[in-house]
Amino acid sequence: MDHSHHHHHDHSAAAAAADALIPGRCSMNMLWNTQIIDTCIVFREWHIRSQTGFLFALVVITGLGVLYEYLRIVQANYDRKVAVKLAVAKGKTVAPPSIHLNSEEAPLLSGSSPSLQSRSLSKVPSTQRITRALLYGSSVFLSFFLMLVFMTYNAYLIGAVVVGAALGHYVFGAEMDADAVLAAGGVAGKGASCH
């Protein structure tokens, strides 16, 4: 008489009973969802077990979206300060601030090749390079973290990221260099991209 199927059934029943003793597990959704309880956000330890916890998570994620926009502004302002100091050190007069065109964008807007353009590269002092690197690294980390929140496919969490970015853009985007935006073809700057 073969009892192997009974042993398998007993093991499955024991596993199910053990699972029942574990309070809620993180669920991983790969499709659009509106799940609240047992949602885990990026880390297993950020496990939502109540509606109040989920509401708190929405507030935190919205705040992170605002922080990302703030970091972008701080980074741009710091770069302008460094550029002004470098220009003054070279004895140049400082023009009004405008957005920086990287070497890939410059030929498209100016119609000339980067090698033919007069370039004015200056060595950035170590202290300022460290600050710029820390600001950039923080911005990249936060953007990837928000991307991982998006990858929960949870409509509420995605909404919190978008609301945070929009709110941050509203609060910190009160001023615009119209000449620079027009010179760039209407592009005001990088949005909430990975980096």
CYANA upper distance limits for C-alpha pairs under 8 A (distance plus 0.5 A):
  3 HIS  CA      7 HIS  CA      7.12
  4 SER  CA      8 HIS  CA      6.92
  5 HIS  CA      9 HIS  CA      6.75
  6 HIS  CA     10 ASP  CA      6.64
  7 HIS  CA     11 HIS  CA      6.72
  8 HIS  CA     12 SER  CA      6.72
  9 HIS  CA     13 ALA  CA      6.65
 10 ASP  CA     14 ALA  CA      6.64
 11 HIS  CA     15 ALA  CA      6.66
 12 SER  CA     16 ALA  CA      6.64
 13 ALA  CA     17 ALA  CA      6.63
 14 ALA  CA     18 ALA  CA      6.64
 15 ALA  CA     19 ASP  CA      6.63
 16 ALA  CA     20 ALA  CA      6.72
 17 ALA  CA     21 LEU  CA      7.14
 18 ALA  CA     22 ILE  CA      7.34
 24 GLY  CA     38 ASP  CA      6.41
 24 GLY  CA     49 ARG  CA      8.02
 25 ARG  CA     38 ASP  CA      6.42
 26 CYS  CA     38 ASP  CA      5.62
 26 CYS  CA     39 THR  CA      6.17
 26 CYS  CA     40 CYS  CA      5.82
 26 CYS  CA     44 ARG  CA      7.35
 26 CYS  CA     47 HIS  CA      7.07
 27 SER  CA     38 ASP  CA      6.55
 27 SER  CA     39 THR  CA      6.31
 27 SER  CA     40 CYS  CA      7.35
 28 MET  CA     39 THR  CA      8.10
 28 MET  CA     40 CYS  CA      8.29
 28 MET  CA    152 THR  CA      7.77
 29 ASN  CA     33 ASN  CA      7.72
 29 ASN  CA    152 THR  CA      6.93
 29 ASN  CA    153 TYR  CA      7.20
 30 MET  CA    151 MET  CA      8.38
 30 MET  CA    152 THR  CA      7.68
 30 MET  CA    153 TYR  CA      6.98
 31 LEU  CA    153 TYR  CA      6.41
 32 TRP  CA    153 TYR  CA      5.32
 32 TRP  CA    154 ASN  CA      6.46
 32 TRP  CA    155 ALA  CA      7.12
 33 ASN  CA    153 TYR  CA      6.61
 33 ASN  CA    154 ASN  CA      5.43
 33 ASN  CA    155 ALA  CA      6.53
 34 THR  CA    154 ASN  CA      5.95
 34 THR  CA    155 ALA  CA      6.09
 34 THR  CA    156 TYR  CA      7.05
 35 GLN  CA     39 THR  CA      7.16
 35 GLN  CA    154 ASN  CA      7.37
 36 ILE  CA     48 ILE  CA      7.55
 36 ILE  CA     50 SER  CA      8.11
 36 ILE  CA     51 GLN  CA      7.28
 36 ILE  CA     54 PHE  CA      6.98
 37 ILE  CA     48 ILE  CA      6.11
 37 ILE  CA     49 ARG  CA      5.68
 37 ILE  CA     50 SER  CA      6.35
 37 ILE  CA     51 GLN  CA      7.49
 37 ILE  CA     54 PHE  CA      8.21
 38 ASP  CA     47 HIS  CA      6.70
 38 ASP  CA     48 ILE  CA      5.78
 38 ASP  CA     49 ARG  CA      6.16
 39 THR  CA     47 HIS  CA      6.47
 39 THR  CA     48 ILE  CA      5.81
 39 THR  CA     49 ARG  CA      8.26
 40 CYS  CA     44 ARG  CA      6.36
 40 CYS  CA     45 GLU  CA      8.01
 40 CYS  CA     46 TRP  CA      6.02
 40 CYS  CA     47 HIS  CA      4.85
 40 CYS  CA     48 ILE  CA      6.51
 41 ILE  CA     46 TRP  CA      5.97
 41 ILE  CA     47 HIS  CA      7.11
 41 ILE  CA     48 ILE  CA      8.39
 41 ILE  CA    149 VAL  CA      6.86
 41 ILE  CA    152 THR  CA      7.64
 42 VAL  CA     46 TRP  CA      7.61
 42 VAL  CA    145 PHE  CA      8.31
 42 VAL  CA    148 LEU  CA      6.80
 42 VAL  CA    149 VAL  CA      6.84
 42 VAL  CA    152 THR  CA      8.47
 43 PHE  CA     47 HIS  CA      8.10
 48 ILE  CA     53 GLY  CA      6.25
 48 ILE  CA     54 PHE  CA      6.30
 49 ARG  CA     53 GLY  CA      7.05
 49 ARG  CA     54 PHE  CA      8.21
 50 SER  CA     54 PHE  CA      6.80
 51 GLN  CA     55 LEU  CA      6.65
 52 THR  CA     56 PHE  CA      6.73
 53 GLY  CA     57 ALA  CA      6.69
 54 PHE  CA     58 LEU  CA      6.75
 55 LEU  CA     59 VAL  CA      6.91
 56 PHE  CA     60 VAL  CA      6.77
 57 ALA  CA     61 ILE  CA      6.57
 58 LEU  CA     62 THR  CA      6.54
 58 LEU  CA    156 TYR  CA      8.01
 58 LEU  CA    157 LEU  CA      6.81
 58 LEU  CA    160 ALA  CA      6.22
 59 VAL  CA     63 GLY  CA      6.65
 59 VAL  CA    160 ALA  CA      7.98
 60 VAL  CA     64 LEU  CA      6.75
 61 ILE  CA     65 GLY  CA      6.81
 61 ILE  CA    146 LEU  CA      8.41
 61 ILE  CA    157 LEU  CA      7.87
 61 ILE  CA    160 ALA  CA      6.45
 61 ILE  CA    161 VAL  CA      6.53
 61 ILE  CA    164 GLY  CA      7.78
 62 THR  CA     66 VAL  CA      6.92
 62 THR  CA    160 ALA  CA      5.36
 62 THR  CA    161 VAL  CA      5.98
 62 THR  CA    162 VAL  CA      8.25
 62 THR  CA    163 VAL  CA      6.79
 62 THR  CA    164 GLY  CA      4.59
 62 THR  CA    165 ALA  CA      8.05
 63 GLY  CA     67 LEU  CA      6.58
 63 GLY  CA    164 GLY  CA      6.50
 64 LEU  CA     68 TYR  CA      6.63
 64 LEU  CA    142 LEU  CA      8.08
 64 LEU  CA    146 LEU  CA      8.26
 64 LEU  CA    161 VAL  CA      8.12
 64 LEU  CA    164 GLY  CA      7.38
 65 GLY  CA     69 GLU  CA      7.11
 65 GLY  CA    146 LEU  CA      7.99
 65 GLY  CA    160 ALA  CA      8.33
 65 GLY  CA    161 VAL  CA      5.90
 65 GLY  CA    162 VAL  CA      7.73
 65 GLY  CA    163 VAL  CA      7.98
 65 GLY  CA    164 GLY  CA      4.59
 65 GLY  CA    165 ALA  CA      5.10
 65 GLY  CA    168 GLY  CA      7.36
 66 VAL  CA     70 TYR  CA      6.76
 66 VAL  CA    164 GLY  CA      5.27
 66 VAL  CA    165 ALA  CA      5.89
 66 VAL  CA    166 ALA  CA      8.22
 66 VAL  CA    167 LEU  CA      6.77
 66 VAL  CA    168 GLY  CA      4.59
 66 VAL  CA    169 HIS  CA      8.00
 67 LEU  CA     71 LEU  CA      6.59
 67 LEU  CA    168 GLY  CA      7.60
 68 TYR  CA     72 ARG  CA      6.88
 68 TYR  CA    139 SER  CA      6.90
 68 TYR  CA    142 LEU  CA      6.96
 68 TYR  CA    143 SER  CA      7.51
 68 TYR  CA    165 ALA  CA      7.80
 68 TYR  CA    168 GLY  CA      8.22
 68 TYR  CA    192 ALA  CA      8.37
 69 GLU  CA     73 ILE  CA      7.01
 69 GLU  CA    165 ALA  CA      6.79
 69 GLU  CA    168 GLY  CA      5.73
 69 GLU  CA    169 HIS  CA      6.52
 69 GLU  CA    172 PHE  CA      7.69
 69 GLU  CA    192 ALA  CA      8.36
 70 TYR  CA     74 VAL  CA      6.69
 70 TYR  CA    168 GLY  CA      7.09
 70 TYR  CA    172 PHE  CA      6.96
 71 LEU  CA     75 GLN  CA      6.45
 71 LEU  CA    135 LEU  CA      7.58
 71 LEU  CA    138 SER  CA      8.39
 71 LEU  CA    139 SER  CA      6.73
 72 ARG  CA     76 ALA  CA      6.74
 72 ARG  CA    139 SER  CA      7.55
 73 ILE  CA     77 ASN  CA      6.59
 73 ILE  CA    172 PHE  CA      7.54
 74 VAL  CA     78 TYR  CA      6.51
 74 VAL  CA    135 LEU  CA      8.50
 75 GLN  CA     79 ASP  CA      6.68
 75 GLN  CA    132 ARG  CA      7.61
 75 GLN  CA    135 LEU  CA      6.62
 75 GLN  CA    136 TYR  CA      7.67
 76 ALA  CA     80 ARG  CA      6.80
 77 ASN  CA     81 LYS  CA      6.84
 78 TYR  CA     82 VAL  CA      6.74
 78 TYR  CA    132 ARG  CA      8.08
 79 ASP  CA     83 ALA  CA      6.56
 79 ASP  CA    132 ARG  CA      8.02
 80 ARG  CA     84 VAL  CA      6.62
 80 ARG  CA     97 PRO  CA      7.40
 81 LYS  CA     85 LYS  CA      6.78
 82 VAL  CA     86 LEU  CA      6.69
 82 VAL  CA    124 VAL  CA      8.32
 82 VAL  CA    128 GLN  CA      7.87
 83 ALA  CA     87 ALA  CA      6.56
 84 VAL  CA     88 VAL  CA      6.58
 84 VAL  CA     94 VAL  CA      6.92
 85 LYS  CA     89 ALA  CA      6.58
 86 LEU  CA     90 LYS  CA      6.92
 86 LEU  CA    122 SER  CA      7.28
 86 LEU  CA    124 VAL  CA      8.18
 87 ALA  CA     91 GLY  CA      6.93
 87 ALA  CA     92 LYS  CA      5.81
 87 ALA  CA     93 THR  CA      7.61
 87 ALA  CA     94 VAL  CA      7.11
 88 VAL  CA     92 LYS  CA      5.94
 88 VAL  CA     93 THR  CA      7.23
 88 VAL  CA     94 VAL  CA      7.63
 97 PRO  CA    177 ASP  CA      8.16
 98 SER  CA    177 ASP  CA      7.15
 98 SER  CA    179 ASP  CA      8.12
 98 SER  CA    180 ALA  CA      5.54
 99 ILE  CA    180 ALA  CA      6.37
 99 ILE  CA    181 VAL  CA      8.25
 99 ILE  CA    189 GLY  CA      8.47
101 LEU  CA    105 GLU  CA      6.35
101 LEU  CA    106 ALA  CA      6.13
102 ASN  CA    106 ALA  CA      6.65
103 SER  CA    107 PRO  CA      7.74
103 SER  CA    114 PRO  CA      6.67
104 GLU  CA    108 LEU  CA      8.07
105 GLU  CA    109 LEU  CA      7.07
106 ALA  CA    110 SER  CA      6.43
106 ALA  CA    111 GLY  CA      8.39
106 ALA  CA    112 SER  CA      8.28
106 ALA  CA    113 SER  CA      8.37
106 ALA  CA    114 PRO  CA      7.40
107 PRO  CA    111 GLY  CA      5.58
107 PRO  CA    112 SER  CA      5.44
107 PRO  CA    113 SER  CA      5.73
107 PRO  CA    114 PRO  CA      6.72
108 LEU  CA    112 SER  CA      8.13
109 LEU  CA    183 ALA  CA      8.33
109 LEU  CA    184 ALA  CA      7.55
109 LEU  CA    185 GLY  CA      8.49
112 SER  CA    116 LEU  CA      7.29
112 SER  CA    117 GLN  CA      7.54
113 SER  CA    117 GLN  CA      7.07
124 VAL  CA    128 GLN  CA      7.08
124 VAL  CA    129 ARG  CA      6.63
125 PRO  CA    129 ARG  CA      6.65
126 SER  CA    130 ILE  CA      6.58
127 THR  CA    131 THR  CA      6.86
128 GLN  CA    132 ARG  CA      6.56
129 ARG  CA    133 ALA  CA      6.47
130 ILE  CA    134 LEU  CA      6.61
131 THR  CA    135 LEU  CA      6.68
132 ARG  CA    136 TYR  CA      6.55
133 ALA  CA    137 GLY  CA      6.37
134 LEU  CA    138 SER  CA      6.50
135 LEU  CA    139 SER  CA      6.67
136 TYR  CA    140 VAL  CA      6.67
137 GLY  CA    141 PHE  CA      6.55
138 SER  CA    142 LEU  CA      6.58
139 SER  CA    143 SER  CA      6.59
139 SER  CA    195 HIS  CA      7.66
140 VAL  CA    144 PHE  CA      6.72
140 VAL  CA    194 CYS  CA      7.03
140 VAL  CA    195 HIS  CA      5.60
141 PHE  CA    145 PHE  CA      6.61
142 LEU  CA    146 LEU  CA      6.65
143 SER  CA    147 MET  CA      6.70
143 SER  CA    192 ALA  CA      7.31
143 SER  CA    193 SER  CA      7.24
143 SER  CA    194 CYS  CA      5.69
143 SER  CA    195 HIS  CA      7.07
144 PHE  CA    148 LEU  CA      6.77
144 PHE  CA    194 CYS  CA      6.21
144 PHE  CA    195 HIS  CA      8.46
145 PHE  CA    149 VAL  CA      6.95
146 LEU  CA    150 PHE  CA      6.78
146 LEU  CA    161 VAL  CA      7.37
147 MET  CA    151 MET  CA      6.81
147 MET  CA    194 CYS  CA      7.81
148 LEU  CA    152 THR  CA      7.39
149 VAL  CA    153 TYR  CA      8.41
149 VAL  CA    157 LEU  CA      7.26
149 VAL  CA    158 ILE  CA      7.55
149 VAL  CA    161 VAL  CA      8.43
150 PHE  CA    154 ASN  CA      7.74
150 PHE  CA    157 LEU  CA      7.39
150 PHE  CA    158 ILE  CA      5.73
150 PHE  CA    161 VAL  CA      8.10
152 THR  CA    157 LEU  CA      8.25
153 TYR  CA    157 LEU  CA      8.37
153 TYR  CA    158 ILE  CA      7.61
154 ASN  CA    158 ILE  CA      6.60
155 ALA  CA    159 GLY  CA      6.51
156 TYR  CA    160 ALA  CA      6.73
157 LEU  CA    161 VAL  CA      6.93
158 ILE  CA    162 VAL  CA      6.84
159 GLY  CA    163 VAL  CA      6.47
160 ALA  CA    164 GLY  CA      6.46
161 VAL  CA    165 ALA  CA      6.68
162 VAL  CA    166 ALA  CA      6.58
163 VAL  CA    167 LEU  CA      6.39
164 GLY  CA    168 GLY  CA      6.44
165 ALA  CA    169 HIS  CA      6.51
165 ALA  CA    192 ALA  CA      7.83
166 ALA  CA    170 TYR  CA      6.60
167 LEU  CA    171 VAL  CA      6.63
168 GLY  CA    172 PHE  CA      6.31
168 GLY  CA    173 GLY  CA      8.18
169 HIS  CA    173 GLY  CA      5.57
170 TYR  CA    174 ALA  CA      7.10
176 MET  CA    181 VAL  CA      8.44
177 ASP  CA    181 VAL  CA      6.86
178 ALA  CA    182 LEU  CA      6.61
179 ASP  CA    183 ALA  CA      6.54
180 ALA  CA    184 ALA  CA      6.64
180 ALA  CA    188 ALA  CA      8.50
181 VAL  CA    185 GLY  CA      6.98
181 VAL  CA    186 GLY  CA      5.58
181 VAL  CA    187 VAL  CA      6.23
181 VAL  CA    188 ALA  CA      5.77
182 LEU  CA    186 GLY  CA      5.65
182 LEU  CA    187 VAL  CA      8.19
184 ALA  CA    188 ALA  CA      8.14
